């Protein structure tokens, strides 16, 4: 994914936009970016609250975000919706870190991570601390009868990331330091 980096010495906060679909991003009415294909965008802002408008397939969605003084505000524009979060500053070396699992969509899902079965409902966020390496991940219907995705969640690098799950779709891994490889054993 291409990364566009905009910097200014006077600004200290950072916004990371991870777009999995084409999107237009406006900040407080000003057009910031038009992302034509899946890509990442990093923009520095003064710390504090901002109002974003994200337009996907002609439909605008307003999002209120807080730009932190330290770390990164994250906006994920996925195939199944828009979510937000915060990333702490990047650690110096690769150690275990917390990975967020979020649900995008109205249906519950059951996912299995390294043998642990976890039920996830709409709006819920589950965090698991994972070591760097490969972790078996499967995503199923809430009853566990239909397998939507099966593979390896790859944790590498030093950055935290978010895994967004949705009914009938492959997991979307957003942020540096992770990947989902379907069918990998």
Buried (B, 14 or more C-beta within 10 A) or exposed (E): EEEEEBEEEEBBBBBBBBBBEBBBBBBEEEEBBEBEEBBBBBBBBEBEEBEBBBBBEEEEEEBEBEBBEEBBBBBBBBBBBBBBBBBEEEEEEBEEBEBBBBBBBEEBBBBBBEEEEBEBEEEEEBEBEBEBEBBBBBBBBBEBEEEBBBBBBBBEBBBBBBBBBBBEBBBBBBBBBBBBEEEBE
